[in-house]
Amino acid sequence: MNQQYECDVLVIGGGIAGLSLALHLAPEARVGIIAKGPLTEGSSLYAQGGIAAVLDEQDSTESHVEDTLSAGAGLCDPDIVRFTVANGPEAVRWLITEGVRFTREAREDGTGDYHLTREGGHSHRRVIHATDATGRAVETTLEQRVREHANVDVFEHHIAVDLVTAAKLGLSPNRCLGAYVLDRESGRTRVFRARCVVLATGGASKVYLYTTNPDTSTGDGIAMAWRAGCRVANMEFIQFHPTCLYHPKAKSFLLSESIRGEGGRLLLPDGTGFMHRFDPRGELAPRDIVARAIDHEMKRLGVEYVYLDISHKPESFIQQHFPNIHARCMDFGYDIAREPVPVVPAAHYTCGGVVTDRAAQTDLRGLYAVGETAHTGLHGANRLASNSLLECLVFAQSAAANIQERLQQMPAPPALPEWDESRVTDSDEEVVVTHNWHELRRFMWDYVGIVRTNKRLQRAKRRVDLLLGEISEYYGNFRVTNDLLELRNLALVADLIIRSALARKESRGLHYTLDYPQTNVGHPDSTVLEPEHHRAPEQTAQPRTTRARGS
Ligand SMILES: Cc1cc2nc3c(=O)[nH]c(=O)nc-3n(C[C@H](O)[C@H](O)[C@H](O)COP(=O)(O)OP(=O)(O)OC[C@H]3O[C@@H](n4cnc5c(N)ncnc54)[C@H](O)[C@@H]3O)c2cc1C
């Protein structure tokens, strides 16, 4: 008999969003936090640049708001943008009091002000950072605080399978009561009960063949919220980073845009340049234009990658400017000081997600979503650099305030039905999962990537429908595993991306289609999908919860 775990607030995800939220709540509430791998493994750990916030006297809230709205190409929610930007400085100060050591201006006694960098799209220096490993500095500091806190229970290698809602159990009023959670080590699925549940599961970039994200980014929170009846918005807006090292073992290694900034050139396999054909600024064109140009050339020539070349610069210059990139590339057998290196664009950031309000509340009572999983209205059709960590911090804070206010009115959930495995067996064909996993990521890359067309999207839609059916049947018959759960979520998120992309009859921000290359005039709308209209097999068949209900 599995014992049911109970807490006040269950936080699903141990990235910067989840950890900050847990820390804000811990003084007042019992918090359980789960992560599907080691606590710190997630995109947060790999964030390089930093956190955008108005910290310089010369800068202003107005200017940061303007820059964010301009990147978002008409789809940001101006109130949410202002709210986020206005709360940025406080969020950064909180991190400093928690012990994060940001880089200071170089002064001999080490007491200078914090050093701020300027990134693309920002009109001021406003990105606070910890050298080029900001995410690691923040994540590991918060991890330490969380582990020290007596009110926080940490469950690593635990993956949430699905949310438990009152409606699924035939109870009213509807609210979130907890989650079914698979302990990856024992292989057992347990019930985690909570007054409130927070999804902080990160983005969904693993739905693409190439991504800068770690393996955790499989859109689990978006898929779970959707299955629980929540709306999802703007899933067509996926940000691609133009240059990721092409190497089977260098899954998420970014080659920083500053290489192009310092004269690096993009070359075709025959050694000729191509960027000047796409934009007069050549290699210095904005990120989306460069990613689109590379994608165009790869598709035109049917090649797997193009090259990035900085070898014309003296070795001493490269050592001084790019010591880490140089060393990492050497590990993979490339010397950037002597030769061009193969690169591909890679999925980097999911702008859309679970629809939330400014307190991070979703459509389901007692369910919150924070960080990359959420759609708050901050990013619109394109994310401004370094605004995502800011969003994680600000909304973790506002969610915590809202939860604290409501916690006492949220009754403890009743005992919930155990996970029922009486009618499933161990899979006899794991190959179905690996095959479908590869197929999905490949066709998402080829047909729903950087440059889209109606025909490509329709092709992808037909394939995803088949996969959803197959996965649903498999899920109904076999014991769950981590890979199966991730595949099930990825396929659902792929479907949401394709449907959102098909619904947008224009090119805007990160969504570019050859069939509608123009941006519509007038007031644009976000693409909001509602679960009631979702009739994929995955939605109609809920074998686990149906069985659980009867047990
Ligand atoms: C290489 C790289 C560089 C970046 N640089 C910057 C930058 O400089 N500035 C910036 O603002 N942004 C940057 N970003 C984006 C930013 O890092 C992310 O948007 C942000 O860290 C997301 O944080 P999060 O807490 O929402 O999710 P994550 O940090 O991705 O954490 C997700 C957590 O959820 C857990 N999880 C997921 N599914 C489940 C499940 N089913 N059950 C249990 N646990 C689950 C994971 O195990 C993980 O602990 C970068 C991203 C990458 C990949």
The ligand as an ORCA input file, in Angstrom:
! r2SCAN-3c Opt
* xyz 0 1
  C      21.141     27.654    -22.689
  C      20.120     28.621    -22.176
  C      20.476     29.933    -21.886
  C      19.515     30.837    -21.385
  N      19.905     32.108    -21.033
  C      18.989     32.929    -20.452
  C      19.375     34.209    -19.941
  O      20.544     34.590    -19.988
  N      18.421     34.998    -19.373
  C      17.112     34.617    -19.287
  O      16.282     35.380    -18.763
  N      16.724     33.406    -19.733
  C      17.630     32.560    -20.298
  N      17.222     31.332    -20.741
  C      15.820     30.935    -20.506
  C      15.641     30.596    -19.020
  O      16.778     29.919    -18.556
  C      14.413     29.729    -18.793
  O      13.295     30.284    -19.407
  C      14.116     29.600    -17.290
  O      15.264     29.180    -16.618
  C      12.981     28.629    -17.031
  O      12.905     28.408    -15.642
  P      11.757     27.507    -15.049
  O      11.944     27.495    -13.580
  O      10.467     27.911    -15.610
  O      12.066     26.036    -15.657
  P      13.368     25.131    -15.626
  O      14.545     25.826    -15.100
  O      13.485     24.510    -16.981
  O      12.987     23.996    -14.562
  C      11.972     23.063    -14.835
  C      11.891     22.096    -13.674
  O      10.712     21.332    -13.794
  C      10.997     19.967    -13.565
  N       9.969     19.182    -14.258
  C       9.561     19.261    -15.535
  N       8.552     18.400    -15.764
  C       8.328     17.765    -14.585
  C       7.420     16.749    -14.178
  N       6.522     16.208    -15.005
  N       7.484     16.315    -12.905
  C       8.388     16.810    -12.034
  N       9.264     17.793    -12.366
  C       9.222     18.249    -13.625
  C      12.382     19.776    -14.096
  O      12.945     18.606    -13.555
  C      13.023     21.082    -13.603
  O      13.381     20.929    -12.245
  C      18.170     30.420    -21.222
  C      17.813     29.107    -21.519
  C      18.770     28.199    -21.983
  C      18.360     26.784    -22.262
*
